Amino acid sequence: VLLCGHILLSPMMATATGIGTLPAIVTDPSPYQCTYSFFFFTYRQPFAAKAVFDRVRLFYPSAPIYILTDRGGIDLSYFCRNDSNCQSTLVSSVKFGHAYKAVQNHLTQEIIDTMYVYFDHMARAAEWGGCEFMLHLEEDVWYNRALTEAERPPADAGGGNNNKTNDRFSLKLQKYMVEKSGNPNLGILLYIAGGSYFRSAALIDSVRNYMRKLDWFTLHSLDNKIASAWDTVPAVLFHLSGYKTAYWPAVCSRPVLYKRYYRKSCQNATIMHKNVGNPAKAMYLTHRMPENKLVFNITSYEQLLSLDFSKYNRQVVK
């Protein structure tokens, strides 16, 4: 099967333990035959996940989508049925993005190893997709429309502008990053989260050639937010790998900041992440509604197949 410039030798959906069983790939990412692929990280939120998946397919019907489900999640290979541009991997032995919560100065090698596994999957997803950019999806990322050429990602990695003064790297870490890289232009100063973009070649290079060479214990000692969740890692990793990060006006994560920086509301953004009026976020929060506790009780593929997602499409959380 020829898929966006790569040859996928095994079209079977990967469902496995550990790092997951991934397809063999012939890697020749240039020239790119597509602009965007998607990496969809999900965890026990099948209603929101289905809504996000269908929404992306509405605007990008043939774009490669790589789904990674965390431990305790649900086998979402159902989403990829009859879709050759979709891969779904359930990893049951390692809990990824929701797990490595380093508390204060208590980073462990186990947390770092977990972080490596997560980013290894991101790199493989970018390689498999074979597009120029890979866009990061979560269950609370909603596309209002397809991206325009004017909204093309501006750097090697980035996302919505969450740049509040109290949500930045510590000054000690900023100084360290400048000294180590020799580049005073730090770009993004903390989170690169859901709704973000990554230039595929830069992501693959950073993860495979730089990530394991960085001293994550020192980085964490300079700012204990580092490695506390996956989204605290990319800005540091890309800068110390020699790549540029920049905020992306296409994404609204915080309505007040978005209006301040771009003079428009979140509802007018192409991509919404974690905000009021976001249909995916409404479904993401359905576990707060007693009648929808089923969201967290689904444990099998068979249960998922029996669900009627349509009745959840108009839910609103006040």
Helices and strands as residue ranges (DSSP letters): E 2-3, E 6-8, E 25-26, E 36-42, H 46-59, E 65-69, G 77-80, E 86-90, H 109-129, E 133-137, E 141-143, G 149-151, E 157-158, G 165-167, H 171-181, E 197-199, H 200-209, G 211-213, H 216-222, G 230-232, H 234-240, E 251-252, H 255-262, G 266-268, E 271-273, H 279-284, G 286-288, G 290-296, H 301-305, G 309-312
